[in-house]
Amino acid sequence: MKKIAWLVAGAMAGGVLTLSMQALADKEASPLPLNELRTFAEVFSLIKQSYVEPVDDKKLIDEAIKGMLTGLDPHSDYMKPEEFKELREGTQGEFGGLGIEIGAEDGLVKVVSPIEDTPAQKAGIKSGDLIIKIDDTPVRGLSLNDAVKKMRGKPGTKVTLTIARKNETKPLVFTLARAVIKTKSVKYKMLEPDYGYVRIAQFQEHTAEDLAAGLHKLYQDNKQPLKGLVLDLRDDPGGLLNGAVGVAAAFLPKDKLVVYTEGRTPDAKMRLTATLQNYARQNGTDPLAALPAQSRNVPMVVLVNGGSASASEIVAGALQDQKRAVLVGTQTFGKGSVQSILPLGSQGGIKLTTARYFTPSGRSIQAKGITPDVVVEDATLTAADQALRVREADLENHLANPNGDDKPAKAAKPAPKLITPPQTDKGAEPAKPEEGGQFGPREPSVKNDYQLSQALNVLKVQQILEKRAN
């Protein structure tokens, strides 16, 4: 007998998670701890007999299972059948809701990032906001899955969020209309002639394919090979593990190591390289078929920050270790564990942490993160905003770093500005996003995004150094 499991490399529960298939063989059952089970049965009986109100048997068992999993680490969880269904819907990049990536902090729900072009983003909900009530229900004590369930619903229906925001004396109240959230995984544009920009918001089923199509369009429109490319993974919470391998494979030579995993079982030990079998979709076709050949050697900068987690850290770490790209930005989130989604006979499932992943050089980023080569802070964030950033090491019961170091690596000093940040002439229109790659109202540009302008500077410095070397 075999069970089907999905490997998840998502940042936090409640975010958009995408999955890949893996078969896990049934393991020999462990002996049951009879004394502890007697205690469980005794507590169960006392609740049934003496609790102030009658309690349904199923509710007690469900909550016991949930507690057993959530007590392990921040990412293991129990999903009822309807929650399991919602998770599967989210893997396809489309679901009904508000469009918020969330995590847990001090018993509350914290906004990691609003998804672009969604009701949450349009209403003005920001990264770092703490959701304290959903409609009339206080959030404290709710699991992330329960919070997600309350925020999702039929498109057009409304939900009210009460939010605590740093530097605001009173809670903010937002009434949002739910919508069908069709998240765009890959967006792209030309920053200026010869320099392209690609943003990956999360790793979904078609991310590698959409990346290849976007790069093809950039090369086609530029009419000559690009001189540089910025890959933006900021606030990317993760997603499909083999989607991350596919993105890394778009820029690495064939068969280069992207990531490997270590766990207790043979199934949890993998070495994933830039090879078709490690990133192909279920139909077996190559999602990188439309990839321009020049993409594997175009000078690259990868933008990361504290919201870059899991699958995005896999890509960033692989390109950094393989000396394929320069990383610019700030320390990443530090989620270095893999979750397997195991279906249960009840039609529900469990999300269970089964492995740690490592970059090609053997680095574990668990509870530590990846340090960029060039540290560039976000000029729009205050010190208070920076303090609101939650990372893996801040989460209760987080897994330890196997190297015994849960502290982020000491950041390098910010690099000096070698080139004056590009300026846009007054009255000039900003670069138009390519058709199919619309960014919405928060379209990044070198004029309003300091980190992006510095990434472009790094690319131009690379060009200067290359010419001098030749």
C-alpha positions in Angstrom: 0.0 0.0 0.0 1.2 3.5 -0.8 0.0 6.9 0.4 0.3 10.1 -1.7 2.0 13.0 -0.1 2.7 16.5 -1.4 5.9 18.3 -0.5 5.3 21.8 0.6 7.9 24.6 0.7 5.6 27.4 1.8 6.6 30.1 4.2 3.8 30.1 6.8 0.5 28.4 7.4 -2.3 30.5 5.8 -0.2 31.6 2.9 -0.7 30.5 -0.7 0.9 27.0 -0.7 1.7 25.0 -3.8 2.6 21.3 -3.8 4.4 18.6 -5.6 3.6 14.9 -5.7 5.7 12.2 -3.9 4.9 8.6 -2.9 5.5 7.7 0.7 5.5 4.0 1.6 3.6 3.0 4.8 6.0 2.6 7.7 5.9 0.0 10.3 3.6 1.2 13.1 5.2 2.3 16.3 4.0 0.7 19.6 1.3 2.8 21.2 2.1 4.4 24.6 -0.6 2.7 26.6 -0.2 4.8 29.8 -0.5 8.1 28.0 -3.5 6.8 26.0 -5.2 5.9 29.3 -4.6 9.5 30.5 -6.0 10.8 27.2 -9.1 8.6 27.6 -9.5 9.8 31.2 -9.3 13.4 30.2 -11.8 12.8 27.4 -14.2 11.2 29.8 -14.0 14.0 32.3 -14.7 16.6 29.7 -17.7 14.6 28.4 -19.0 14.3 32.0 -18.2 17.6 33.6 -17.6 20.4 31.0 -20.0 23.3 31.5 -21.7 22.5 28.1 -22.1 19.3 26.1 -19.2 18.8 23.7 -19.3 16.8 20.5 -17.0 13.7 20.4 -15.7 14.7 16.9 -14.8 18.2 18.1 -12.7 16.8 21.0 -10.9 14.4 18.8 -10.2 17.0 16.1 -8.8 19.4 18.6 -6.7 16.7 20.2 -5.2 15.8 16.8 -4.6 19.5 16.0 -2.9 20.1 19.3 -0.7 17.0 18.8 0.6 18.5 15.5 0.7 22.3 16.2 2.8 21.5 19.3 5.6 20.1 17.2 6.6 23.2 15.2 4.9 26.3 13.6 4.3 24.6 10.3 2.8 21.2 11.2 -1.0 21.1 11.3 -4.2 19.1 11.0 -6.6 19.9 8.3 -10.3 18.9 8.3 -11.7 17.8 4.9 -12.9 21.3 3.9 -9.5 22.8 4.9 -7.7 20.1 3.0 -9.8 21.0 -0.1 -9.0 24.7 0.3 -5.3 24.0 0.5 -5.5 22.0 -2.8 -7.4 24.8 -4.4 -4.7 27.3 -3.3 -2.0 25.2 -5.1 -3.6 26.1 -8.4 -3.1 29.8 -7.8 -6.8 30.5 -7.6 -9.1 30.8 -4.5 -11.9 32.9 -3.0 -10.8 35.3 -0.4 -9.0 38.6 0.4 -5.5 38.0 -0.8 -3.3 38.1 2.3 -0.2 36.1 3.2 -0.3 35.6 6.9 1.7 34.2 9.8 1.3 33.9 13.6 2.7 36.2 16.2 1.8 36.2 20.0 -1.5 34.4 19.4 -2.5 37.0 16.7 -2.5 36.8 12.9 0.2 38.9 11.3 0.1 40.1 7.7 3.3 39.0 6.0 2.3 40.6 2.7 -0.9 41.5 0.8 -1.0 39.9 -2.6 -0.9 42.4 -5.4 -4.2 43.4 -7.2 -6.4 41.8 -4.5 -9.1 43.3 -2.1 -6.6 43.4 0.8 -3.9 45.3 -1.2 -6.4 47.8 -2.7 -7.9 48.5 0.7 -4.5 49.5 2.1 -3.7 46.5 4.3 0.1 46.5 4.9 2.9 44.1 5.8 3.3 44.0 9.6 -0.4 44.6 10.3 -1.8 42.5 13.2 -5.3 41.2 12.6 -7.1 41.2 16.0 -10.7 40.4 14.9 -12.4 38.8 11.9 -15.9 40.1 11.8 -16.9 39.7 15.5 -14.5 36.9 16.3 -11.3 37.7 18.2 -8.3 36.2 16.5 -6.4 35.3 19.6 -6.6 31.6 20.1 -7.5 30.8 16.5 -5.2 28.6 14.4 -4.0 30.0 11.2 -6.1 27.6 9.3 -9.2 28.7 11.2 -8.3 32.4 10.5 -7.9 31.6 6.8 -11.2 29.8 6.7 -13.0 32.8 8.2 -11.4 35.2 5.7 -12.2 33.0 2.7 -15.7 32.6 1.3 -18.0 33.2 -1.6 -16.9 36.0 -3.9 -18.9 39.1 -3.3 -19.6 38.5 0.3 -18.1 40.9 2.9 -15.8 40.4 5.8 -14.6 43.0 8.4 -11.0 42.9 9.6 -10.0 44.9 12.8 -6.3 45.6 12.6 -3.7 46.9 14.9 -0.9 48.9 13.2 2.3 50.3 14.5 2.1 54.0 15.3 -1.7 54.0 15.1 -3.4 54.9 18.4 -6.7 53.1 17.5 -7.5 49.9 15.7 -8.2 50.2 12.0 -11.4 48.6 10.6 -11.5 47.4 7.0 -14.6 46.0 5.4 -13.6 44.0 2.3 -15.6 42.2 -0.4 -14.2 38.8 -1.1 -13.1 38.1 -4.6 -11.8 35.2 -6.7 -8.1 35.6 -6.1 -6.2 34.7 -9.2 -2.6 35.2 -8.1 -0.1 36.1 -10.8 3.0 34.1 -10.0 5.3 35.8 -12.6 5.4 39.4 -13.7 7.9 41.1 -15.9 8.9 44.4 -17.6 11.9 46.2 -19.0 13.5 48.5 -16.4 15.2 50.4 -19.2 16.7 49.2 -22.6 18.8 46.1 -22.2 17.9 45.5 -18.5 15.0 43.2 -17.7 13.0 42.7 -14.5 11.1 39.6 -13.3 9.1 39.3 -10.1 8.0 36.0 -8.7 5.2 36.5 -6.1 5.0 32.8 -5.1 5.9 29.4 -6.6 2.9 27.8 -8.2 2.1 25.0 -10.6 3.0 27.0 -13.7 5.7 29.3 -12.4 8.6 27.8 -14.3 6.5 27.8 -17.5 5.4 31.4 -17.0 9.0 32.5 -16.2 10.2 31.0 -19.5 7.4 32.8 -21.4 8.2 36.1 -19.7 11.9 35.9 -20.4 11.1 35.0 -24.0 9.0 38.1 -24.3 11.6 40.3 -22.7 14.3 39.1 -25.1 11.9 39.4 -28.0 11.0 43.0 -27.2 14.5 44.1 -26.5 15.6 42.8 -29.9 19.0 41.9 -28.6 20.4 39.9 -25.7 19.9 41.5 -22.3 22.8 43.1 -20.5 21.3 42.3 -17.1 18.3 40.8 -15.3 16.8 41.5 -11.9 15.0 38.6 -10.3 12.8 39.9 -7.5 11.9 37.4 -4.7 11.1 40.0 -2.0 8.1 39.0 0.1 7.8 35.7 -1.8 6.6 33.3 0.9 7.5 30.1 -1.0 5.4 27.5 -2.7 6.0 24.5 -4.9 9.4 22.8 -4.2 9.9 21.5 -7.7 8.7 24.9 -9.0 11.7 26.4 -7.1 13.9 23.9 -8.8 12.5 24.8 -12.2 13.2 28.5 -11.6 16.7 27.8 -10.5 17.2 25.5 -13.5 16.2 28.4 -15.8 19.5 30.1 -14.9 21.8 27.2 -14.1 23.7 24.7 -16.3 22.0 21.4 -16.7 22.5 18.9 -13.7 23.8 21.6 -11.3 22.7 20.9 -7.7 19.9 23.2 -6.6 18.9 21.8 -3.2 19.1 18.7 -1.1 17.0 17.6 1.8 17.7 15.5 4.9 15.1 13.8 7.1 14.6 10.6 9.1 13.1 8.5 6.4 14.6 7.5 3.0 11.8 9.4 1.3 12.9 12.6 2.9 16.4 12.4 1.5 16.6 13.9 -1.9 19.1 15.7 -4.2 17.3 17.9 -6.7 19.4 19.1 -9.6 18.6 21.3 -12.7 17.3 18.3 -14.5 13.9 18.0 -16.2 12.8 15.1 -14.0 13.2 17.3 -11.0 10.9 20.2 -12.1 8.7 18.7 -14.9 5.0 19.0 -14.4 2.8 15.9 -14.1 2.3 15.7 -17.9 6.0 15.3 -18.3 6.4 18.3 -20.7 9.3 20.7 -20.2 8.0 24.0 -18.7 11.3 25.7 -19.7 10.8 24.8 -23.4 10.4 28.5 -24.4 13.4 29.6 -22.4 15.9 31.8 -24.3 19.3 30.2 -24.3 21.0 33.4 -23.1 19.1 33.3 -19.8 21.6 30.8 -18.4 24.5 33.3 -18.7 22.8 36.8 -18.5 24.3 38.8 -15.5 21.8 38.6 -12.7 20.9 40.2 -9.4 18.4 38.5 -7.0 16.5 40.8 -4.7 15.5 39.4 -1.3 14.2 40.6 2.1 12.8 39.4 5.3 9.6 38.2 3.5 11.6 35.9 1.2 11.0 32.5 2.6 11.3 28.8 1.9 11.1 28.1 -1.9 12.4 31.6 -2.6 15.3 31.0 -0.2 16.0 27.8 -2.1 16.3 29.7 -5.4 18.4 32.5 -3.9 20.7 30.1 -2.0 21.2 28.0 -5.1 22.1 30.9 -7.4 24.4 32.4 -4.7 26.2 29.1 -4.0 26.6 28.4 -7.7 28.0 31.9 -8.1 25.3 32.6 -10.7 23.9 35.8 -9.2 24.6 38.6 -6.8 22.1 38.8 -3.9 20.9 42.3 -3.0 18.6 43.3 -0.2 18.2 42.2 3.4 18.3 39.0 5.5 15.7 36.4 4.4 13.0 34.8 6.6 14.9 31.6 7.5 12.4 28.8 6.8 14.5 25.7 6.0 12.0 22.9 6.5 9.9 20.8 4.1 6.3 19.9 4.9 4.6 16.8 3.5 0.8 17.0 3.1 -0.5 13.5 4.0 -4.1 12.7 3.2 -6.2 10.8 5.8 -8.9 8.3 5.3 -11.4 10.9 6.6 -10.7 13.0 3.5 -8.8 15.5 5.6 -5.0 15.5 6.0 -2.0 16.6 8.0 0.8 18.9 7.2 3.9 17.4 8.8 7.4 18.7 8.8 9.5 15.8 7.4 12.9 17.2 6.3 15.3 20.2 6.4 16.6 21.5 3.1 20.2 22.6 2.4 21.7 24.8 -0.2 24.3 23.3 -2.6 27.2 24.2 -0.4 25.6 22.5 2.6 24.1 25.6 4.3 21.0 25.2 6.4 19.0 28.5 6.5 16.6 27.2 9.1 15.9 29.9 11.7 18.8 31.8 10.2 18.1 32.9 6.7 20.4 33.9 3.8 22.6 36.9 4.0 22.7 38.9 0.7 26.0 39.8 -0.9 25.1 43.5 -1.0 23.0 44.7 1.9 20.5 47.4 0.9 17.7 48.3 3.3 14.3 49.3 2.1 14.3 53.1 2.2 10.5 53.2 2.7 10.6 51.2 6.0 11.2 52.9 9.3 13.0 51.2 12.2 9.6 50.4 13.7 8.5 48.7 10.5 11.7 46.7 10.5 11.1 45.6 14.1 7.6 44.3 13.1 9.2 41.8 10.6 8.6 38.3 12.0 11.1 35.6 11.0 11.3 31.9 11.5 13.5 32.3 14.5 10.7 34.4 16.2 8.1 31.6 15.8 7.3 29.5 18.9 8.6 25.9 18.7 10.6 26.6 15.5 13.0 23.9 14.4 16.6 24.4 15.5 19.3 25.0 12.9 21.2 21.7 12.6 24.5 23.7 12.7 23.5 24.9 16.1 23.2 28.6 15.0 19.7 30.0 15.1 20.9 33.6 14.8 20.9 35.4 11.4 24.4 35.7 10.0 26.0 39.1 10.7 25.2 41.2 7.7 27.9 42.6 5.6 28.3 46.4 5.5 26.2 48.0 2.9 28.1 48.5 -0.3 29.0 52.1 -1.3 26.9 53.6 -4.0 29.1 53.1 -7.1 26.6 54.7 -9.5 24.1 57.4 -8.9 20.6 55.8 -8.7 18.9 56.3 -12.1 16.5 59.2 -12.3 13.4 59.5 -14.4 13.0 62.8 -16.3 10.1 64.9 -15.1 7.0 64.3 -17.2 8.4 61.0 -18.6 6.1 58.1 -18.4 7.3 55.1 -16.4 8.1 51.9 -18.3 5.0 50.1 -19.3 4.6 46.5 -18.1 4.6 43.9 -20.8 1.2 42.5 -21.9 0.4 39.6 -19.6 2.7 40.9 -17.0 0.7 43.7 -15.4 1.8 44.8 -11.9 -1.2 46.8 -10.9 -1.0 50.0 -8.7 2.2 48.9 -7.0 4.3 48.6 -10.1 8.0 48.8 -9.1 10.3 51.2 -10.8 13.8 52.5 -10.2 12.3 55.9 -9.3 10.2 54.7 -6.3 12.0 51.5 -5.3 15.5 52.2 -3.7 16.4 48.5 -3.5 15.5 48.0 -7.1 17.6 51.0 -8.2 20.6 49.7 -6.3 20.1 46.2 -7.9 20.2 47.9 -11.3 23.4 49.8 -10.2 25.0 46.4 -9.3 24.2 45.1 -12.8 25.8 48.1 -14.4 28.9 47.8 -12.2 29.2 44.2 -13.4 29.1 45.4 -17.0 31.9 48.0 -16.2 34.1 45.4 -14.5 33.5 42.9 -17.3 34.6 45.4 -20.0 37.7 46.2 -18.0 38.6 42.5 -17.6 38.4 42.1 -21.3 
